[in-house]
Amino acid sequence: AEAREAWAKVMSAELSEAAVVREAQQRAELLCHRSSEGRAQLEEARREKQRMTAEYEGLAKQEEQCLSALRHAEQRLSQMEEAEAAQALELGSRLQELRERQEQEVSDL
């Protein structure tokens, strides 16, 4: 009888040990799966970051090109305005000369 009880305790302990081992294996598999999912999510986040960084750099380059074109256009406009002002002064000066010449011709008659 004692042998049977001892045998039953040994079998119960072995079954309990097997259950603990199975549970530990299941937990290890679950952790491995979660770790794998985490690595996949991290890799996806890295790719998204690279994509967004490239997009940002492209937009920054476009902005710089636009600002450069704007500065160039403003410079050309300023030069054109200066040229027009100089031309207007010259035309005003010529007009004054023509008037004076006409007045002189009229007075000479």
Secondary structure, 3 states (H helix, E strand, C coil): CHHHHHHHHHHHHHHHHHHHHHHHHHHHHHHHHHHHHHHHHHHHHHHHHHHHHHHHHHHHHHHHHHHHHHHHHHHHHHHHHHHHHHHHHHHHHHHHHHHHHHHHHHHHC
